[in-house]
Structure formats: structure tokens, C-alpha cells
Amino acid sequence: MTALGDFTAGDVLTAADMNAIGTWSTYTPSLTASITNPSLGTGFSASGHYAQIQDIVHVMVFIVFGSGASAGNGDYRVSLPITPDTTNNAGSINGTIWLYDSSSAIGYGGIPSDANVAGYVTMYLEGTSTITVRHNNPFTWTASDQLRLFIRYKAA
């Protein structure tokens, strides 16, 4: 089988080659902050899935804080499975982010920023370009709060 993404004109593609295009893989995302990293607590879950089709990467991330979680301090960032291309605005990341405060049962929308830190995406609250998702914004993160990302970007 030709390595996925290494097809060139004249290659003979098998059914296995075709079936492998867009196959979802798993990765474990990490949540960090720009000043002090959060602790996801006991019983947290952090799971991620991604599919790369040529140089476009599709990513789904689900993070649920556990008991004893500490919000850390600063802008939140989530690790990406494949390094984005940051040349000439090619690292533009688009998609949606959902932030859920379990204590008030309120969900908030967000948008991803461009990949300005290699391998990570920072998030903004929906409708803004300057208010980042932080340890205390849009709420202080505690047990059972959720962060979900559905994004796509160009790989390096």
C-alpha cells in the first residue's frame, strides 16, 4: 500500500488504499494554560479523534473535568494531533467550540484561533476576537465542566 497522503499521478490504488483515506485515529489531547496549567482532577476524561485527508486535518476533542479539578491560570490551549502549517496564514483553524458549565447547566460557544503556538489552538468566546477562554472565563472550571472542539486546519 502507498503511504497515506503520498499518492502521485500514475499510482495504482487498491481498495485498501481508498478505505484508508479519512480513517479516524485517536490521540490524547492536553489542556494547558498560558500561566499555570490546570489540573483536570480525578476521574477526568480527555479524548480526541482526528482524520487527515491530504493536508487537511479534522479534529474532535472532548475534555471533562473531574473531581478536585483546579482551573489553573491564563488562556486555555488544547494540543493538536498534527502540527499546523503556520506560514502565510495557512495555519488558520476553523470550526466550533462548546463550553459547558455543569453547575449552571449553561453552554457557551467559542471559536478557535489561528495556530500561533506550534501544536496548540487557543480559543475565543463566540462573537469576540479578543476575549479568550481562560481559567475564569466564561466561568471558573470545576468538576463535570466540559470543553469540546470540532475543528479543521492545514497540516504543516
Backbone as CSV, one residue per row, in Angstrom:
resi,resn,N_x,N_y,N_z,CA_x,CA_y,CA_z,C_x,C_y,C_z
1,MET,0.844,-1.182,0.000,0.000,0.000,0.000,0.887,1.241,0.000
2,THR,0.505,2.219,-0.792,1.189,3.508,-0.795,0.896,4.194,0.531
3,ALA,1.906,4.853,1.117,1.689,5.557,2.383,0.602,6.604,2.197
4,LEU,-0.340,6.647,3.151,-1.447,7.572,3.069,-0.943,9.002,2.901
5,GLY,-1.435,9.683,1.883,-1.016,11.048,1.606,0.148,11.140,0.645
6,ASP,0.746,10.000,0.273,1.892,10.003,-0.629,1.538,9.527,-2.029
7,PHE,0.265,9.619,-2.406,-0.145,9.191,-3.731,0.344,10.195,-4.769
8,THR,0.791,9.695,-5.902,1.193,10.556,-7.009,0.521,10.065,-8.284
9,ALA,0.543,10.902,-9.297,-0.055,10.533,-10.573,0.561,9.239,-11.070
10,GLY,-0.291,8.323,-11.515,0.176,7.050,-12.046,0.176,5.928,-11.023
11,ASP,0.023,6.240,-9.705,-0.051,5.188,-8.691,-1.299,4.345,-8.910
12,VAL,-1.163,3.052,-8.679,-2.314,2.170,-8.718,-2.845,2.084,-7.297
13,LEU,-4.106,2.480,-7.117,-4.704,2.479,-5.790,-5.546,1.228,-5.606
14,THR,-5.350,0.586,-4.466,-6.125,-0.602,-4.147,-7.343,-0.195,-3.313
15,ALA,-8.222,-1.135,-3.077,-9.375,-0.880,-2.211,-8.896,-0.510,-0.810
16,ALA,-7.827,-1.135,-0.333,-7.288,-0.815,0.995,-6.788,0.629,1.043
17,ASP,-6.145,1.080,-0.041,-5.696,2.478,-0.111,-6.896,3.425,-0.007
18,MET,-7.927,3.147,-0.764,-9.105,4.001,-0.778,-9.810,3.992,0.581
19,ASN,-9.908,2.826,1.202,-10.573,2.725,2.501,-9.814,3.456,3.598
20,ALA,-8.502,3.603,3.450,-7.693,4.255,4.480,-7.814,5.776,4.446
21,ILE,-8.310,6.319,3.347,-8.438,7.779,3.235,-9.511,8.255,4.207
22,GLY,-9.141,9.143,5.096,-10.092,9.696,6.054,-10.360,8.821,7.258
23,THR,-9.534,7.799,7.471,-9.704,6.941,8.640,-9.451,7.743,9.910
24,TRP,-10.318,7.588,10.906,-10.175,8.302,12.173,-9.171,7.594,13.066
25,SER,-8.308,8.389,13.666,-7.322,7.894,14.625,-7.581,8.572,15.959
26,THR,-7.096,7.963,17.035,-7.278,8.565,18.358,-5.991,9.225,18.820
27,TYR,-6.126,10.214,19.686,-4.989,10.822,20.371,-5.498,11.364,21.699
28,THR,-4.598,11.598,22.624,-4.977,12.144,23.917,-4.591,13.618,23.952
29,PRO,-5.588,14.504,23.885,-5.295,15.934,23.906,-4.900,16.382,25.309
30,SER,-4.088,17.418,25.371,-3.766,18.002,26.671,-4.316,19.421,26.715
31,LEU,-4.739,19.818,27.910,-5.234,21.166,28.140,-4.191,21.893,28.966
32,THR,-3.686,22.998,28.441,-2.702,23.798,29.173,-3.211,25.229,29.239
33,ALA,-2.559,26.029,30.057,-2.898,27.440,30.166,-1.617,28.244,30.009
34,SER,-1.758,29.511,29.654,-0.590,30.341,29.352,0.236,30.699,30.586
35,ILE,-0.322,30.590,31.798,0.436,30.932,33.003,0.664,29.698,33.875
36,THR,-0.403,29.158,34.454,-0.310,27.960,35.291,-1.268,26.923,34.735
37,ASN,-0.786,25.735,34.454,-1.617,24.709,33.839,-2.714,24.228,34.775
38,PRO,-3.892,23.947,34.216,-4.972,23.418,35.031,-4.717,21.964,35.400
39,SER,-5.358,21.524,36.462,-5.381,20.108,36.816,-6.783,19.621,36.522
40,LEU,-6.917,18.583,35.706,-8.236,18.109,35.319,-8.919,17.317,36.427
41,GLY,-8.195,17.038,37.525,-8.793,16.362,38.668,-8.850,14.860,38.507
42,THR,-9.478,14.217,39.478,-9.617,12.759,39.495,-10.846,12.365,38.689
43,GLY,-10.705,11.343,37.880,-11.835,10.859,37.098,-12.141,11.698,35.867
44,PHE,-11.216,12.573,35.467,-11.432,13.377,34.256,-11.368,12.488,33.019
45,SER,-11.828,13.024,31.914,-11.631,12.335,30.643,-11.160,13.344,29.608
46,ALA,-10.224,12.919,28.807,-9.704,13.733,27.705,-9.488,12.798,26.527
47,SER,-10.310,12.951,25.514,-10.170,12.080,24.353,-10.221,12.923,23.085
48,GLY,-9.545,12.434,22.085,-9.519,13.130,20.816,-9.493,12.154,19.657
49,HIS,-10.057,12.574,18.559,-10.046,11.806,17.318,-9.703,12.758,16.188
50,TYR,-8.993,12.244,15.195,-8.667,13.085,14.043,-8.583,12.233,12.790
51,ALA,-8.820,12.885,11.672,-8.661,12.262,10.361,-7.929,13.265,9.480
52,GLN,-6.933,12.776,8.756,-6.209,13.641,7.836,-6.503,13.190,6.420
53,ILE,-6.989,14.107,5.620,-7.243,13.841,4.212,-6.355,14.801,3.434
54,GLN,-5.327,14.251,2.813,-4.256,15.023,2.203,-3.662,15.925,3.275
55,ASP,-3.733,17.266,3.136,-3.127,18.108,4.170,-4.167,18.804,5.053
56,ILE,-5.423,18.364,4.997,-6.464,18.922,5.863,-6.713,17.954,7.013
57,VAL,-6.657,18.489,8.236,-6.838,17.683,9.438,-8.167,18.066,10.088
58,HIS,-8.992,17.068,10.351,-10.269,17.248,11.047,-10.080,16.689,12.459
59,VAL,-10.484,17.465,13.479,-10.225,17.081,14.870,-11.492,17.215,15.709
60,MET,-11.724,16.226,16.588,-12.772,16.289,17.606,-12.102,16.046,18.952
61,VAL,-12.368,16.914,19.917,-11.787,16.789,21.253,-12.912,16.899,22.279
62,PHE,-12.873,16.023,23.294,-13.833,16.048,24.395,-13.042,16.012,25.697
63,ILE,-13.172,17.060,26.507,-12.496,17.122,27.804,-13.564,17.368,28.871
64,VAL,-13.578,16.520,29.907,-14.492,16.677,31.028,-13.647,16.744,32.290
65,PHE,-13.793,17.824,33.056,-13.056,17.990,34.305,-13.574,17.004,35.344
66,GLY,-12.665,16.507,36.196,-13.027,15.561,37.246,-13.102,16.230,38.603
67,SER,-13.328,15.430,39.642,-13.422,15.983,40.994,-12.060,16.493,41.440
68,GLY,-12.057,17.568,42.191,-10.808,18.163,42.656,-10.064,18.921,41.578
69,ALA,-10.743,19.244,40.478,-10.100,19.959,39.378,-9.687,21.358,39.823
70,SER,-8.577,21.819,39.265,-8.091,23.178,39.502,-8.007,23.866,38.154
71,ALA,-8.557,25.071,38.053,-8.669,25.766,36.773,-7.344,26.287,36.232
72,GLY,-6.287,26.332,37.053,-5.033,26.912,36.580,-5.169,28.412,36.441
73,ASN,-4.381,29.006,35.519,-4.412,30.451,35.340,-3.960,30.806,33.933
74,GLY,-4.736,31.617,33.241,-4.337,32.085,31.917,-5.223,31.557,30.805
75,ASP,-4.844,31.887,29.563,-5.576,31.458,28.373,-5.446,29.951,28.200
76,TYR,-6.555,29.290,27.915,-6.535,27.842,27.694,-6.094,27.512,26.274
77,ARG,-5.333,26.432,26.158,-4.888,25.914,24.861,-5.067,24.401,24.859
78,VAL,-5.411,23.856,23.705,-5.575,22.416,23.546,-4.566,21.943,22.507
79,SER,-3.884,20.833,22.828,-2.890,20.296,21.903,-3.565,19.703,20.669
80,LEU,-2.882,19.788,19.554,-3.368,19.259,18.282,-2.596,17.990,17.941
81,PRO,-3.216,17.066,17.208,-2.542,15.800,16.896,-1.446,15.925,15.846
82,ILE,-1.574,16.901,14.962,-0.624,17.108,13.872,-0.303,18.596,13.828
83,THR,0.963,18.938,13.720,1.380,20.336,13.722,0.759,21.088,12.555
84,PRO,0.136,22.237,12.839,-0.465,23.026,11.760,0.575,23.807,10.962
85,ASP,0.233,24.124,9.733,1.054,24.966,8.876,0.780,26.413,9.271
86,THR,1.778,27.119,9.744,1.579,28.496,10.203,2.177,29.525,9.243
87,THR,2.567,29.105,8.036,3.140,30.043,7.075,2.036,30.734,6.285
88,ASN,2.159,32.041,6.113,1.244,32.820,5.278,-0.232,32.579,5.604
89,ASN,-0.555,32.560,6.885,-1.923,32.330,7.368,-2.476,30.962,6.997
90,ALA,-1.618,30.048,6.579,-2.085,28.705,6.253,-2.532,27.976,7.506
91,GLY,-2.081,28.428,8.674,-2.429,27.771,9.930,-3.792,28.152,10.453
92,SER,-4.575,28.835,9.640,-5.914,29.207,10.088,-6.689,27.964,10.479
93,ILE,-7.217,28.015,11.670,-8.005,26.905,12.190,-9.437,27.389,12.245
94,ASN,-10.371,26.591,11.731,-11.759,26.990,11.846,-12.591,25.833,12.365
95,GLY,-13.743,26.156,12.872,-14.620,25.168,13.459,-15.394,25.776,14.604
96,THR,-15.848,24.930,15.513,-16.636,25.404,16.643,-16.129,24.802,17.944
97,ILE,-16.417,25.515,19.019,-16.038,25.070,20.358,-17.275,25.202,21.233
98,TRP,-17.481,24.229,22.085,-18.612,24.261,23.007,-18.067,24.144,24.418
99,LEU,-18.463,25.064,25.293,-18.005,25.122,26.677,-19.234,24.957,27.562
100,TYR,-19.203,23.986,28.471,-20.383,23.692,29.275,-20.078,23.824,30.757
101,ASP,-20.822,24.695,31.427,-20.720,24.895,32.874,-21.767,24.005,33.535
102,SER,-21.335,22.911,34.147,-22.277,21.941,34.712,-23.036,22.486,35.914
103,SER,-22.464,23.422,36.663,-23.141,23.931,37.853,-24.346,24.807,37.505
104,SER,-24.308,25.482,36.374,-25.430,26.325,35.974,-26.190,25.747,34.784
105,ALA,-25.684,24.637,34.222,-26.281,23.996,33.044,-26.376,24.968,31.867
106,ILE,-25.349,25.790,31.702,-25.307,26.748,30.599,-24.143,26.388,29.674
107,GLY,-24.413,26.383,28.383,-23.382,26.148,27.390,-23.008,27.446,26.692
108,TYR,-21.736,27.565,26.342,-21.222,28.763,25.673,-20.549,28.334,24.376
109,GLY,-20.639,29.186,23.368,-19.985,28.918,22.105,-18.624,29.577,22.052
110,GLY,-17.757,28.998,21.255,-16.436,29.576,21.077,-15.924,29.293,19.692
111,ILE,-14.842,29.964,19.345,-14.193,29.752,18.058,-12.706,29.532,18.291
112,PRO,-12.070,28.730,17.451,-10.627,28.535,17.597,-9.865,29.712,17.016
113,SER,-8.677,29.955,17.554,-7.819,30.987,16.986,-6.918,30.349,15.948
114,ASP,-6.158,31.182,15.248,-5.128,30.634,14.376,-4.094,29.939,15.244
115,ALA,-3.361,29.054,14.653,-2.348,28.298,15.386,-1.111,29.160,15.559
116,ASN,-1.101,29.980,16.606,0.044,30.855,16.824,1.058,30.253,17.786
117,VAL,0.709,29.156,18.408,1.642,28.409,19.241,1.720,27.022,18.626
118,ALA,2.878,26.625,18.136,3.018,25.379,17.382,2.417,24.200,18.138
119,GLY,1.481,23.536,17.493,0.888,22.334,18.055,-0.268,22.572,19.004
120,TYR,-0.681,23.819,19.204,-1.789,24.126,20.105,-2.772,25.070,19.436
121,VAL,-4.009,25.058,19.916,-5.004,26.024,19.488,-5.520,26.748,20.728
122,THR,-5.577,28.076,20.652,-6.167,28.906,21.698,-7.598,29.182,21.269
123,MET,-8.474,29.465,22.209,-9.893,29.621,21.897,-10.415,30.987,22.333
124,TYR,-11.370,31.521,21.562,-12.040,32.779,21.881,-13.523,32.512,22.106
125,LEU,-14.143,33.339,22.940,-15.586,33.248,23.103,-16.241,33.710,21.811
126,GLU,-17.326,33.078,21.468,-18.020,33.391,20.227,-18.449,34.858,20.193
127,GLY,-18.288,35.474,19.038,-18.684,36.860,18.852,-17.614,37.862,19.254
128,THR,-16.430,37.374,19.620,-15.348,38.276,20.008,-14.069,37.869,19.287
129,SER,-13.126,38.769,19.259,-11.808,38.417,18.724,-10.730,38.714,19.760
130,THR,-11.157,39.114,20.955,-10.180,39.468,21.984,-10.421,38.785,23.325
131,ILE,-11.578,38.178,23.538,-11.876,37.556,24.829,-11.608,36.058,24.725
132,THR,-10.526,35.628,25.349,-10.125,34.230,25.250,-10.811,33.373,26.304
133,VAL,-10.900,32.076,26.010,-11.345,31.103,27.001,-10.200,30.972,27.990
134,ARG,-10.495,31.214,29.251,-9.472,31.245,30.299,-9.914,30.407,31.486
135,HIS,-9.054,30.391,32.475,-9.339,29.670,33.709,-10.603,30.178,34.397
136,ASN,-10.981,31.437,34.170,-12.161,32.010,34.813,-13.116,32.651,33.804
137,ASN,-13.019,32.270,32.547,-13.838,32.887,31.524,-14.244,31.850,30.481
138,PRO,-15.468,31.561,30.227,-16.657,32.288,30.643,-17.154,31.923,32.041
139,PHE,-16.495,30.986,32.715,-16.819,30.610,34.094,-15.562,29.998,34.700
140,THR,-15.549,29.774,35.992,-14.420,29.080,36.624,-14.655,27.584,36.490
141,TRP,-13.704,26.898,35.903,-13.834,25.484,35.561,-13.720,24.602,36.804
142,THR,-14.695,23.686,36.953,-14.699,22.738,38.074,-15.186,21.383,37.574
143,ALA,-15.380,20.454,38.504,-15.789,19.089,38.164,-17.030,19.056,37.284
144,SER,-17.001,18.192,36.295,-18.074,17.924,35.330,-18.237,18.988,34.255
145,ASP,-17.445,20.064,34.287,-17.479,21.038,33.196,-16.853,20.403,31.958
146,GLN,-17.320,20.818,30.778,-16.872,20.192,29.533,-16.362,21.217,28.528
147,LEU,-15.374,20.778,27.770,-14.830,21.557,26.669,-14.808,20.630,25.456
148,ARG,-15.455,21.046,24.378,-15.497,20.228,23.161,-15.067,21.077,21.972
149,LEU,-14.221,20.507,21.140,-13.758,21.196,19.933,-14.076,20.340,18.715
150,PHE,-14.496,21.007,17.663,-14.708,20.378,16.365,-14.047,21.316,15.358
151,ILE,-12.833,21.006,14.945,-12.056,21.948,14.146,-11.393,21.276,12.945
152,ARG,-10.902,22.111,12.045,-10.114,21.620,10.900,-9.045,22.672,10.563
153,TYR,-7.944,22.176,10.031,-6.832,23.064,9.696,-5.917,22.376,8.685
154,LYS,-4.989,23.151,8.140,-3.998,22.633,7.190,-2.764,22.157,7.952
155,ALA,-2.326,20.953,7.671,-1.142,20.392,8.320,0.132,21.027,7.759
156,ALA,1.162,21.046,8.578,2.459,21.575,8.147,3.063,20.700,7.076
